[in-house]
Amino acid sequence: MPSSACSGKQPPASVIRSFAPLLGTKARMLILGSMPGQASLRANCYYAHPHNAFWLILGETLGFDPMQPYEQRCRHLTDAGIAVWDVLQQCIRPGSLDTDIAPESIVPNDFDGLFARQPSIRWVLFNGAAAETCFRRHVLPGLENRPEFMLLRLPSTSPAHAALRPAQKLAVWREAIRSALAAV
């Protein structure tokens, strides 16, 4: 019997799972992606793809070196009151593109639990359109005790989103984060 590699058929994609939230004790802002990409899943770190601008943007915005070890970068975010998570707990997605997520496989994370543990969250920032769409479709309608928070979509920091230059992404993200942190 020929293997899938020899027959030209792709093996079935397996279920992928997101990480636990990056969370301090008093988060005021939550940054949401859709689901970690392959590089992040392999490294077990948020935004691990070397061309993803997330850590550069947050480092520039909050004043830390984005080349520091991962644990130190995470501490800078939690110290600033910023939490990071993904909308999806699990899904089937071959590769890293959000467009490849199998819609019938989507299982959202437990946001009722998160917002109950972190009632101080007042801003939810979406790292791109896919995260916002997934949240509005799969999470927002089912929130039991929806806290009062602002929702804001920002341009994706992914290298796949090339509609804006890195400097433009930085300017938009910096303004949004600084304004949100000043407001809470």
N, C-alpha and C positions, 0 to 999 in steps of 0.2 A: 504494500500500500504506500503511495507516495506521501511524503511529508507535505505540510502546507507550504513550505518554502519552495518545493519542487513543483507543486501543482499550481502555484500562482495565487492560491487562496491565502488570505490573511488569517492568522489565528484569532480567535475571539478575544476582544479586549477584556481585561479584568477590571474589577471594581477598584477605584482609587479612593483613598480617604484623606481628609484634610487633617491639619494639626489642631492641638488644643489652642485656645486663644492665648495670645501674648497679652498679659493682663497684670496691671499693678493693683494696688488696693483702692485707689480712688480715680478710676478712669473718667475723664470728662469727654473724651472723643474716641470714637471707634472708626478705624479705617478698615474697610471690607474689600477683599478681592473676591473672585468667584471660587476658584479652586487652585491650589498650588500647581505650578508647572512641573514638568519632569525633572528639571535641574533642582528645584526646591525639594521635591519629594525624595530624590536621591540624597541630597545633603541634609535633609530633615531640618531645614531652615527656611523661614519666610524670605521670599524674593532673592533666591540664591543665583539666578541666572546672571552671569557676569555683565550682560548688557542691559539688564533691567535697571532703570534709573531710580527706583524707590529709595535705596539707601543713600545715594548721592543727594537726592532732593531733600530727604529728611535730615541728613547731616548738615547740609547747607542751611536749611530753615531753622534748625534747632542749635546749630553751632557745635557739632561734633564731627570727628574724623570718620567718614564712611568706610574707611579701611580698617578700623578697629576690629578686634574679634567680635563675632556675632553676639555673644552674651553682653558685651559692653554696649553695643549699638542698641540692643533690646532694652537695656537698663536706661539709656537716655530717653527712649520713648516712654517707658512706664513712669519714669521720674517726671516727665512733662505732662502726665495725665493722658497719654495716648495708648489705646489698646489696638491690637491688630488681630484680625480673624478672617475667615472666609465664609461666604454665604452658604456654600455647600458642605455638608458633612461627608458625603460620598456621591460618586457618580461613575459612569463608565465613559472614559474619554481616551481614545488612542492619541498619543501625542500630547501637545501642550496647548493647542488652540481651543478657546472657549467655543468656537463654532462647531467643534467636533464632539461636544458633550451630547450624549444620548439623552434626550429629554425625559424619556420614560424611566431612566435610572436615577434621576435626581432625588436626593434626600437632603433637606436643609438641616443646618445646625440648630441647636436648641437656643433660640434667642429669648424665649420666655425665661429660661433659666439664667441666661447671661444678664438680662436687664434686671431680673430680681436680685442677683448678686451685686450688680453694679448700677444702682439707681442714679448715680451721679452722671451717667453718660447723657449728654445733651446734644451732641453732634454725631451724625453718622456720615462719614465721607466714603464715597465709592471710588475705588481705583478702577475706573473705566465703566463703560456702558453695560457690559455683560453682568458685572456685579450688581449694578443698580436694577437691571431688568430681573435678574434672579431673585433679588430681595423683594421687589415689589410684587412679583408673581407668586413666589413660594413661601415667603415669610410674613410680609406685612398683613395680608388678609387673615392670618391665623393667630396673630399676637393676642394673647388673652388680656393682658393689662398693658396696653401700649403706653409707654412712657412719653412724656413730652420731649421730642427731640427734633432737630432740623436735619433734613436729608439733603446732601449735596453731591452731585456727580462731578468728579474731576477726570482729566484726561488720563488714560491708562499709562502707567510707567513701563509697560511691556515694550520690548524692542519691536514687537509685531505691530504696534500702533505708531506709525511713522507720520501721521498727519501733522504733528507738531514737532518742531525741533526741540532738543533737550532744554535749551534756554527758555523756550516758551512754556514748556511743561513746568519747569522750576518756578517761573513767575506766577503761574496760576496756582500751583500747589502752595507756594510760600504765602501768598495773599490769603488763601482760604484757611490754612492752618493758623496763621497769626491772628486773623480776624476771629476765628472760632475760639481759640484759646483766650483771647482778650474778652470775649463775650460771656464766658462761663466763669 
